[in-house]
Amino acid sequence: MKAWLLTALIVASAALGQDNYPSKSVRLIAAAAPGGNPDVLGRMLAAKLSDALGRPFVLENIPGAGGVVAAELVARSVPDGHVLMLGDSGAMAINIALNPKVPYHPLKDFALITALAAVPTVLVANPAVPAPTLNDFIALAKSKPGQLSYGSAGNGSVHHLTMAVFASRAGLDLLHIPYKGGSALVAATLSGEVQAGWSGIPNVLSHLRAGKLRVYAISTAQRSGTLPDVPTAAELGFPGFDIATVIGLQAPAGTPRDIVARLQAAVAKALRERDVAERMANLAMDLRENGTQDYVRFVKEDLERYAAAVKAAGVKHD
C-alpha cells in the first residue's frame, strides 16, 4: 500500500474513532462515598459531559480502602473511554506512598486525562488554646512536647500527612488522634478533645465565622478566595509548603489518545462555565484544569511528595 494512502487511512480511522465516542453510556466512578468532594464535583461534571458529548455520563460511587477498590476496577476495565474515574490524591499518590503493594500504579495503569480541582486544608484550633497566631502555636507546642494533640480524618489521611509534614518542618512533637472522617475531627476540635487539626474549608467555614474555631494558615501556595485573609503557610515562614487533595479524571491505560483529548477539551470547557465555577468556589475548590501533560507531571510530583512525607513522618497504614 502506498505511504500516502496508509497515512490517509490512519487519519480517517482516528477521526472516526473520535466522532463515534462515546457510543454508549459512560460510567463515571467516584472513588469516594456520596457527599465527598469527588462525588460533588462528579455530579456537576456528569451533567455537563452528558450534554456536551451526547451520551449519558452516569456517576457511580465506589468507596473502599481509600480509593483502592475503585482504582483497581477502573484500571482493569476496557480502555475505550466508557469507564472513567474521579480519583483524588489519596487514590493516586497517598495509597502508593503508604503501601507500594496496592494493585495498581497511577503512571502505569491509567491514562491521566486532566486535573480538575484542588481542595486545600486550613490549620484550625480550639479558641481555648492560648495561641492567637501560628508562631504562638508553635511556641506553645515546643514548650509542651508530646502534649498538644491534633485530629485527623484517619491514619494516613491528607489531614494526617499535612500535619506530619508541618510538624516536621516546625520541629514539633504533637500527639496524633485519628478519627473516622473529617467531620469527626472538626467535632473533636470544637469540643476541645483535641487542640488543633488541618481541615477542609467547608467543614469549618461556619465555625470560623461564628468564632468557634481559630484559623492559622492554609496549606496551599495560594490563598483561597473563600478565606482571602488567611495566609499561606509559606507566607508564615514555611517556603514551598503546598499540600492539597487534587481531584483528577482518569481512564484505563491504553485508552486512545483522541478520546483522552476529546474528554480533556470537554472537561476544560465544563469547568469554566459560570454555574460550575461558582459552585466550586462555594465549596472552596480551586480550579486545576491545565491539560493532560500538566496532570501527568503533577501526579509524578505528588507521588514523590507523599513518599517523602510518609518516610519523613514514619506514618504507618492502618
N, C-alpha and C positions, 0 to 999 in steps of 0.2 A: 504494500500500500504506500502511495506517495506520502511524503512527510507532511505536505500542506493539508492533505485530506485527513490524515490521522489527527493533526492538531485541531482541525475544524470539528471532528467528531468528539474529541475530548472536551473542547469548549462548549459544544452544544449539549453534551451529556451533563456537564456541571451546571449549566444554566437550567436544564430541565429538572435536575435534582432540586435546585433551589426553588424553582417555580412550583414544584409539587409538594413542597414542605410547608406546613405539616399536612399529612394525608389522612390523619385521624386525630382523635383527642390526644392531648399531651398530659402526662402525669407530672405535676409539679410538686415534688416531695419536699416538705419542710422537715428538716432534721431537728424537730423540736415539738413540744406539746402545744396544743391550742392556747393562744394568748401570748406566746413567746414572740420575740422580735421577728424571727424568720417567718412565723405564721402570719403576723400582722402585715408585714411587707409583702409576703407571698400572695395574700388575698388581693391586695391592690394590683400587684403585677399580673396575676392571673386574669383579672378582668380586662386590663389594658392589652395584654398579648392576645387574648381571645378576639378582641375587636380588631386588632392590627393584622393578625395573621389568619383570621377566618375560620379557625377551629377552636373548640373549647380547650382551655388550659385549666385543668382541674387540680386544685390544691389538695394535697393529702398529707396529713400529719403522721409521721412515723418517729416518735421519740424512742429513747432507749440507749443506755450506755454512752451518754454524752454525744450522740450522733453516729455512733459506730453502726448501729442497726441499719439506719437509712443509707449511710455511705456505702456499706457493703452491698446492699440491694442495688443501688444505682450503678456502682462500679461493675456489677455483673450483668447489667441489662444490655439489650441490643443497642449498639451505638448508632441509632438512626434519628436522634433528636426528639423521640417521643417519650423519653423518661429523663427528667431533669431534676436537679436538687438545689435547694436553697440551703447551703451549708455555711456555718459561720467559722470563726477562728477556732472554736472548740473542736469541731469535727475535722477541720483542715490543717490544724497545727498543734493544738494543745494535746489532743489524744496521742499523736505520734511522739511528742516530747515525753509524755508520761509512760507510754508503753509502745516501744518500737515494733512490737509483735502484733499490732492491730492488723486486721486482714485486708488492708488497702493502703495505698500511698497516694497522696494528693497529686504528685507530679507524674506518676506512672499510670494510675488507674482512672484519671479523669481528664476530660477536655475542659480546661478552665475558660469559661466564657467571659465573665466580667465581674468585677466587684460591684456591689450595689450600694451599701451604706455602712458607715462606721457608727458604732454605739459606744460612746465614751462612758467612763465612770467618774464619779466625784468622791473625794475623801470627805466623809462626814463624821461628826462626833456628837455625842450627847452634850447639851449645853452645860451640864453639871461638871464636865471635865474642865479643870481650871487652866485652860489653854486657849485664849482667844485667837491666836494666829498659828500658822503652821510651825513657825520657829519655836513658839511656846510649847506646842505639842511635842516637838522633837526633844526639846529640853526636858520636859516632864517625863517623857519615856526614858530618856537617858538617866534620869535621876532615880528611876524605879525599874531597873532591868527585869524583864520577865513578869512584871506585874500588870501593865496595861494590856487589855485584851481587845482583840478585833474580831469581827464576824465576817464570814464569807458565805457564799451560796453553796459551799461544799468543797471538800478537799480536791485541789487541782482545778478549781473553777477560775475564771478570769479574775474574779474578785480576790481570790486567794493569791494567785500569782502576781497580780498588780501590787498587793501589799508586800509580798515577799521580796519583790524587786525594789520597792520603795524602801523597805526596812533595811535591806542590804546596802542600798546607796546611802542611806542616812545613818547607818551604824546603830540600828535599833534592835533590841531584843524584846519582841512582843509575843503575847500569848494568843495563839490562833484557836478560835472556836468555830468549827464548821457547822452550817445549818443546811436544811434541805430547801434551798431556793433563796432568791433574792429578797422576797417579801419577808421571809423569816429573819434574815439578817437585819433588815430595817427595823422590824418589830423589836428585836433584841437591843438594837442601838437606842431606840426610843425609850425603852423601859430601863435602860442602864445596865442590862445584863452583860453587855459588852460596851466598851468605851467608844469604839470607832469602827469604821469599815469603808471600803470602796463600794459604791452602789451605782446602779444605773440611774440616770436622772429622773425618768418618770416615776420611779418608786419613792423618791424622796422630795420631789418638787413641792408638793403641797405642804409637807412638813417644814421645809426650808422657809417657805413664805409665811408660815404660821409661827416661826421662831422655835419650833420644837426640835430642830436639829441645827447644828452649825456646819458650815462647809468651808473647807480649806483650799482645795485645789481640784483641777480637772486633769484627767490622765493623758489627754491628747496634746499634740504640739500646738493646736489652735484652740482658742476659746470657743465656747458653744454659744450659738445665737440664742439659745434658751436661757442661759445664765451668763450673759456677757460680762458681768462684773467679777466672775470667778476666775482667778488667774490660773495659768497652767503651772504644772509642777516645774517645768523648765524655767518659767519666769521667776520662780521662787528658789532658784539655786540648784536645780537638777537638770542640767542641759542634756538634751537628747531623750528625755523621758517622754515616751509616746506609746501608750498601750491602749488598745481598744478592741472590742469584738467587731470584726469586719464580716459582714454577710455578703456572700458571693453566689453566683449562679454557675453550676457545674453540669456537665454531661459525661456519659461514659467515654473513656479513651477510645479513639478511633472514629468518633463522630465526624462526618465530613466537614471540611473547613468552610464550605459555602453555607452549611446550616449554622455553624457556630457564628459566622459573620452576620447572617441574617438575624439570628437571635440577639446578638450584641447590638446591632443597629436598632432593633425594635425596642430593646430594653432601654437604651440610651434616650430614645425619644419619650418613652413612657415615664421615666423617672423625672424628666424635666417638664412634664405637664403640670400646670398650676395646682390642680387638686392633689396630685401625688406629692409634689414638693411641699405643699402646705401641711399635709398630713404627716410627712416625715419630720418636718420642723417641729410640729406639735409633740412628736414622740422623741424629740432630741436625737434624731438620726441625722448624721451628716452624709451628704451625697459623696460617694466614692467611685462613681462610674467614669472610668478613664480608658476603657478599651481592654481588649484581650491581652495584649503584650504587657501592659501595666499590671494587670491582675496576676499574670504568671510571675512577674518579678516580685510582686508583693507577697505571694504565697511562699516563694523561696525565702524571702526575708523573714516572714512570720515563723516559718519552721526554725530558722536559726535563732530568732528572738526567744521563742518559748523553750527551745532546747537549752539555751544558755540560762534562762530564768529557772527552769526546773533543776538544772545541775547546780547552779549557784545557791539556790534556796534549799536544796535537799528535799524537795517535795516528793512524796510518795503517793501513788494512786491507791484509792480505797480497794 
